[in-house]
Amino acid sequence: MSLARAREINTAYAFFERNWNLTRRYLGWEVVWIFYSLVNALTILYIAAATEQITGQQVDTHYFVLYLLIGTTMWSYLSAVFDVVAETIAWERWEGTIEYTLMAPVRRSLHLIGTCLYAVTYSVLRALVIFVVVALIFGVRLDNANLATAFIVVAVGSLSVIGLAIVAAVLPLLFTERGAQMTFVIHSGLLLISGVYAPVDVLPGWLQALAPLSPMTYVLRSVRAGLLDGAPPSAVVGDLAILLVMGAILVPGGLLIFRGAERYARRTGRLKRSG
């Protein structure tokens, strides 16, 4: 390995480590948010468990619980990846380090690579905690699951979600006061249109038209096919192809948009600690 490549890896890892240190600093809040996510997941799944009692009709409760558990877990993972990357600039501003980070002689791609690696690591750990705890409480079994399909879809889909998050990260850079709020609106919209808790088919027509724009739609559909129906990777090749195309467009496109927005922010004096 050349010295230059080793320095690049070290630089990217430095941003990974800094994000990890921020998590440690706010560990109390991390515990609070994980607890909130667990309670939210349990609340939703208890609705599924009580379906027969509420409707008076026979329902495959185990299938329904697993359907919602997959949605809850995948949303916990995908939304956390999106939030960590999309709030990159917002965190810099909140911590008062935005001028130092964006004016430092560091390639922005290395900055974002380190942040994205942290986002995936953090999100995987958080989602695993939620899945394991809830699965133990409800006695969920994965007898017919094809785990290979789920892992492949999540790995491929993560790239497209990261690309979308990089594009969203531009908003706090351009709009110093409202940018973080705008990214939260996008986050909420993805929850609605991606089929997290219900099939996209039940949405109004105008929302169904927006669902294909979200990479999470394809991830959720294919992961459910793998875990609920035991579908092999060949059965979801269409969704995988779409996710690959999205990732190939969104990741480099997001980097280009981010660099352009960064140059604009420097010219217009937007690299400041507060609005």
C-alpha positions as CSV (number, residue, x, y, z in Angstrom):
1,M,0.0,0.0,0.0
2,S,1.4,3.4,-1.0
3,L,1.9,6.1,1.6
4,A,-0.7,8.4,-0.2
5,R,-3.4,5.6,0.0
6,A,-2.6,5.0,3.7
7,R,-3.1,8.7,4.4
8,E,-6.4,8.7,2.6
9,I,-7.6,5.7,4.6
10,N,-6.4,7.4,7.8
11,T,-8.2,10.6,6.9
12,A,-11.5,8.8,6.2
13,Y,-11.2,6.8,9.4
14,A,-10.6,10.1,11.3
15,F,-14.1,11.2,10.4
16,F,-15.5,7.8,11.3
17,E,-13.8,8.1,14.7
18,R,-15.0,11.6,15.2
19,N,-18.6,10.6,14.7
20,W,-18.1,7.7,17.1
21,N,-16.8,10.1,19.7
22,L,-19.8,12.3,19.2
23,T,-22.0,9.3,19.8
24,R,-20.1,8.6,23.0
25,R,-20.5,12.2,24.1
26,Y,-24.3,12.0,23.7
27,L,-24.6,8.4,24.8
28,G,-27.5,9.3,27.1
29,W,-29.5,10.6,24.2
30,E,-28.6,7.5,22.1
31,V,-30.0,5.3,24.8
32,V,-33.2,7.4,24.9
33,W,-33.6,7.2,21.1
34,I,-33.0,3.4,21.0
35,F,-35.5,3.0,23.8
36,Y,-38.0,5.2,21.9
37,S,-37.5,3.1,18.8
38,L,-38.0,-0.1,20.8
39,V,-41.2,1.1,22.3
40,N,-42.4,2.3,18.9
41,A,-41.7,-1.1,17.4
42,L,-43.4,-2.9,20.2
43,T,-46.5,-0.7,20.0
44,I,-46.8,-1.4,16.3
45,L,-46.3,-5.1,16.7
46,Y,-48.8,-5.4,19.6
47,I,-51.4,-4.0,17.2
48,A,-50.6,-6.9,14.8
49,A,-50.8,-9.3,17.7
50,A,-54.2,-8.0,18.7
51,T,-55.7,-8.1,15.2
52,E,-57.8,-11.2,15.8
53,Q,-59.1,-9.8,19.0
54,I,-59.9,-6.5,17.4
55,T,-61.5,-7.8,14.2
56,G,-62.9,-11.0,15.4
57,Q,-61.5,-12.7,12.3
58,Q,-58.8,-15.3,11.9
59,V,-55.4,-13.8,11.0
60,D,-52.0,-15.3,10.5
61,T,-50.6,-13.3,13.4
62,H,-47.1,-14.6,13.1
63,Y,-46.8,-13.6,9.5
64,F,-48.4,-10.2,10.3
65,V,-46.0,-9.6,13.2
66,L,-43.0,-10.6,11.1
67,Y,-44.2,-8.3,8.2
68,L,-44.3,-5.3,10.5
69,L,-41.0,-6.3,12.3
70,I,-39.2,-6.3,9.0
71,G,-40.6,-2.9,8.2
72,T,-39.7,-1.5,11.6
73,T,-36.2,-2.9,11.6
74,M,-35.4,-1.9,8.0
75,W,-36.8,1.6,8.6
76,S,-34.6,1.9,11.7
77,Y,-31.6,0.9,9.7
78,L,-32.3,2.9,6.5
79,S,-33.5,6.0,8.2
80,A,-30.5,6.1,10.5
81,V,-28.2,5.8,7.5
82,F,-30.1,8.6,5.8
83,D,-30.1,10.8,9.0
84,V,-26.4,10.5,9.8
85,V,-25.3,11.4,6.3
86,A,-28.0,14.0,5.6
87,E,-27.2,15.8,8.9
88,T,-23.4,15.9,8.2
89,I,-23.4,19.7,7.8
90,A,-26.1,20.3,10.4
91,W,-23.9,18.5,13.0
92,E,-20.9,20.6,11.9
93,R,-22.9,23.7,12.5
94,W,-24.3,22.5,15.8
95,E,-20.8,21.6,17.1
96,G,-19.3,24.9,15.8
97,T,-16.8,23.2,13.6
98,I,-18.2,23.9,10.2
99,E,-15.6,26.5,9.2
100,Y,-12.7,24.3,10.3
101,T,-14.0,21.1,8.6
102,L,-15.0,22.6,5.3
103,M,-11.9,24.9,5.0
104,A,-9.5,22.2,5.9
105,P,-7.3,20.8,3.1
106,V,-9.2,17.5,3.0
107,R,-10.9,15.9,0.0
108,R,-14.6,16.1,0.6
109,S,-15.0,12.5,-0.7
110,L,-12.8,11.3,2.2
111,H,-14.9,13.3,4.6
112,L,-18.1,11.7,3.3
113,I,-16.7,8.2,3.0
114,G,-15.7,8.2,6.7
115,T,-19.2,9.6,7.6
116,C,-21.0,7.0,5.5
117,L,-19.0,4.1,6.9
118,Y,-19.9,5.3,10.4
119,A,-23.5,5.7,9.4
120,V,-23.7,2.1,8.2
121,T,-21.9,0.7,11.3
122,Y,-24.1,2.7,13.7
123,S,-27.3,1.8,11.9
124,V,-26.5,-1.9,11.7
125,L,-25.9,-2.1,15.4
126,R,-29.0,-0.1,16.2
127,A,-31.2,-2.2,13.9
128,L,-29.8,-5.4,15.3
129,V,-30.6,-4.4,18.9
130,I,-34.2,-3.6,17.9
131,F,-34.7,-6.7,15.9
132,V,-33.2,-9.1,18.5
133,V,-35.1,-7.6,21.4
134,V,-38.5,-7.5,19.6
135,A,-38.0,-10.9,18.0
136,L,-37.3,-12.5,21.5
137,I,-40.4,-10.8,23.0
138,F,-42.7,-12.1,20.2
139,G,-41.0,-15.4,19.6
140,V,-40.5,-14.6,15.9
141,R,-39.1,-17.4,13.8
142,L,-37.4,-17.2,10.4
143,D,-38.0,-20.7,9.3
144,N,-38.5,-20.0,5.6
145,A,-36.2,-17.0,5.3
146,N,-33.6,-16.6,2.7
147,L,-31.0,-14.5,4.5
148,A,-28.7,-14.2,1.5
149,T,-31.4,-12.3,-0.4
150,A,-31.9,-9.9,2.5
151,F,-28.2,-9.3,3.0
152,I,-27.6,-8.7,-0.7
153,V,-30.6,-6.3,-1.0
154,V,-29.5,-4.3,2.1
155,A,-25.9,-4.0,0.9
156,V,-26.9,-2.8,-2.6
157,G,-29.8,-0.6,-1.3
158,S,-27.6,1.1,1.2
159,L,-25.5,2.7,-1.6
160,S,-28.6,4.4,-3.1
161,V,-29.8,5.6,0.3
162,I,-26.4,7.0,1.0
163,G,-26.5,8.8,-2.4
164,L,-29.9,10.3,-1.6
165,A,-28.7,11.4,1.8
166,I,-25.6,13.1,0.3
167,V,-28.0,15.1,-1.9
168,A,-30.2,16.0,1.1
169,A,-27.0,17.0,3.1
170,V,-26.7,20.0,0.7
171,L,-29.8,21.6,2.2
172,P,-28.3,22.5,5.6
173,L,-25.3,23.8,3.7
174,L,-27.3,26.2,1.5
175,F,-30.1,27.1,4.0
176,T,-28.4,27.8,7.3
177,E,-31.6,28.2,9.3
178,R,-34.1,25.9,7.6
179,G,-31.9,23.2,6.0
180,A,-32.1,20.7,8.8
181,Q,-35.9,21.1,8.9
182,M,-36.0,20.4,5.2
183,T,-34.1,17.2,5.5
184,F,-36.5,16.1,8.3
185,V,-39.4,16.7,5.9
186,I,-37.7,14.4,3.3
187,H,-37.1,11.8,6.0
188,S,-40.8,11.9,7.0
189,G,-41.9,11.7,3.3
190,L,-39.8,8.6,2.8
191,L,-41.5,6.9,5.7
192,L,-44.9,7.6,4.1
193,I,-44.2,6.5,0.5
194,S,-41.8,3.6,1.0
195,G,-44.2,0.9,2.2
196,V,-42.6,0.6,5.7
197,Y,-45.8,-0.6,7.5
198,A,-48.2,-1.2,4.7
199,P,-48.0,-2.1,1.0
200,V,-47.5,0.8,-1.4
201,D,-50.7,-0.4,-3.2
202,V,-52.9,1.0,-0.4
203,L,-51.7,4.5,-0.8
204,P,-53.6,7.1,-2.9
205,G,-52.6,7.2,-6.5
206,W,-50.5,10.4,-6.2
207,L,-48.5,8.9,-3.4
208,Q,-48.0,5.6,-5.3
209,A,-46.5,7.6,-8.1
210,L,-43.9,8.9,-5.7
211,A,-43.0,5.6,-4.2
212,P,-40.7,4.4,-7.1
213,L,-38.5,7.5,-6.4
214,S,-37.6,6.1,-3.0
215,P,-34.8,3.4,-2.9
216,M,-36.3,2.3,0.4
217,T,-39.4,1.0,-1.5
218,Y,-37.3,-1.6,-3.4
219,V,-35.3,-2.5,-0.3
220,L,-38.3,-3.2,1.8
221,R,-40.2,-5.1,-0.9
222,S,-37.2,-7.4,-1.7
223,V,-36.2,-7.9,1.9
224,R,-39.7,-9.0,2.7
225,A,-39.7,-11.3,-0.3
226,G,-36.5,-12.9,1.0
227,L,-37.5,-13.2,4.7
228,L,-41.2,-13.9,4.4
229,D,-41.4,-16.0,1.2
230,G,-37.8,-17.4,1.1
231,A,-37.3,-15.8,-2.3
232,P,-33.8,-16.3,-3.8
233,P,-31.7,-13.3,-5.1
234,S,-32.7,-14.2,-8.6
235,A,-36.3,-13.5,-7.7
236,V,-35.6,-9.9,-6.8
237,V,-33.1,-9.2,-9.6
238,G,-35.4,-6.4,-11.0
239,D,-35.3,-4.5,-7.7
240,L,-31.6,-5.1,-7.4
241,A,-31.0,-3.7,-10.9
242,I,-33.0,-0.5,-10.0
243,L,-31.1,-0.1,-6.8
244,L,-27.8,-0.4,-8.6
245,V,-28.8,2.2,-11.2
246,M,-30.0,4.5,-8.4
247,G,-26.7,4.1,-6.5
248,A,-24.7,4.6,-9.7
249,I,-26.5,7.9,-10.3
250,L,-27.1,9.2,-6.8
251,V,-23.6,8.6,-5.2
252,P,-21.4,10.4,-7.8
253,G,-24.3,12.8,-8.6
254,G,-24.6,13.6,-4.9
255,L,-20.8,14.2,-4.6
256,L,-20.9,16.6,-7.6
257,I,-23.9,18.5,-6.2
258,F,-22.3,18.7,-2.7
259,R,-19.1,20.1,-4.1
260,G,-21.0,22.7,-6.1
261,A,-23.0,23.7,-3.1
262,E,-19.9,23.9,-1.0
263,R,-18.2,26.3,-3.4
264,Y,-21.4,28.4,-3.5
265,A,-21.5,28.4,0.3
266,R,-17.9,29.6,0.5
267,R,-18.6,32.4,-1.9
268,T,-21.7,33.6,-0.1
269,G,-20.4,33.3,3.4
270,R,-22.7,30.4,4.6
271,L,-19.9,28.6,6.4
272,K,-20.8,29.9,9.8
273,R,-21.8,28.4,13.1
274,S,-25.3,29.8,13.2
275,G,-28.0,31.1,10.8
